[in-house]
Amino acid sequence: AAIKKYQFDVVVKNVSRLCHAKPIVTINGRFPGPTIYAREGDRVIINVTNYAQYNMSIHWHGLKQFRNGWADGPAYITQCPIKSGSSYSYDFNITGQRGTLWWHAHILWLRATVYGAIVIMPKEGVLYPFPQPHQEAELLLGEWWNEDVEAVENQGNMLGLPPNMSDAHTINGKPGPLFPCSDKHTYALEVEWGKTYLLRIINAALNDELFFTVAGHNMTVVEIDAVYCKPFTTDAILITPGQTTNVLLQANQAPGRYFIAARSFMDAPVPVDNKTATAILQYKGVPTTVLPLLPNLPAPNDTNFASKYLQKLKSLNTPQYPAKVPLTTDRHLFYTIGLGMNPCPNCLNGTKLTASLNNITFVMPKIGLLQAHYFNIKGVFRLDFPDKPMTAFNYTGAPLTANLGTSLGTRLTKLAYNSTVELVLQDTNLLTVESHPFHLHGYNFFVVGQGIGNFDPNIDPAKFNLVDPPERNTVGVPTGGWTAIRFRADNPGVWFMHCHLEVHTTWGLKMAFVVENGDGPDQTILPPPKDLPPC
Ligand code: C2O
């Protein structure tokens, strides 16, 4: 195993897209930021030095950070921010993981421009469990606002209204030639006929679940969220913010130019999507004057495609890569997801949009929860997050006006070390319906079941897949439906769980688990590093 070192300078840079120039926060002046390359088993040290006037904090999305929440990164959850003029080294080992993950700012909405790929190669001498590609490429899907992103975020906070949607989707930071002033801002992937490519696709968008396709070509899905899956062929993929998907693409079509495209999957009634990002799959030797073949994406509201696609996702589950699904569970949690309205004296209408789990809107603490837990600092959080809603109701059939107000609190749930946990996330129709990509820090989990309507504890568990369910770190909870996940709480620490739609996180759709220490020598939280940012 090697030690991989990176220096990340947080600097503001002027960038222009869609005929608008604006200063954006970047790492080393790059947008998207640099890729972290490592191998399974490596130690990675990333020293972040903040030269910008914003507080910063970076999360290594999907890395388990075993016993080492200090390197996880969410601001006020595992650390206080890296202030302007200071540095912090994220120092972690990559154990038992290989594949595509990503990193992003985990404070305010700065991840709009502060993000990049993490590529973890298998150990030296270990091959992929699928045909070895000739070449690999990372495709980061994102969103671009012409306005300052912090101003957009504040619309949500100050006015109590939904913030403006982005102006374009992007592929590797570029919207592509369908947008004005964007010919230069088009990503092109050059391929040679007859060769196989591994595409590492990352949804770094703030608020949009996306369909992704390559015109004229099929893709074979081989990995999701850095876990190998049973390969299957498809002409489009569905990917929520936070998720990653690796596909094999064979350059086996007539040499030419083909659009690569990403646009929103919207199962809620929303304005027309005119933000489709495109890039070009360019066969070597074909003149760039040739018009690219147009993509054939599923319709923005194609829930049928979405549910069929999700049913195809299964763990590889071979002796070498077994799916270690907990067959029994010690703890049953049932959380409702609600969007609603709370009073807000300073807001335009006197009310403010809120989001909640079990009717609790999470309030960010002033110091890191992990510090508060580790050093036993009282009064920062309470360990009384309810295991189920206070009152049962018809989750997907309740009137829109029911249950609009939520209670505020920094309330967490304690999980016993090594206990097995089942969590059912149930969407509700309160106020609006929208699907929610839930991300759990510090863990992968198994998606054992999913359904539309109200979860039925008497019927649905019998249908769970406990053999080869997909293992991942971020999962969509379908609109008006539910998702059941299982995991073993074997990573002591404080671990954030939240909707990866940034607008919903801002509104409070988040909570955290405190996983207790075990009794063994390797079962306790590691001591904090010396340079941990002070609160
Ligand atoms: Cu990718 Cu808590 O986030």
Residues whose N, C-alpha, C, O or C-beta is under 5 A from the ligand:
A	BS01	C2O	H61 G242
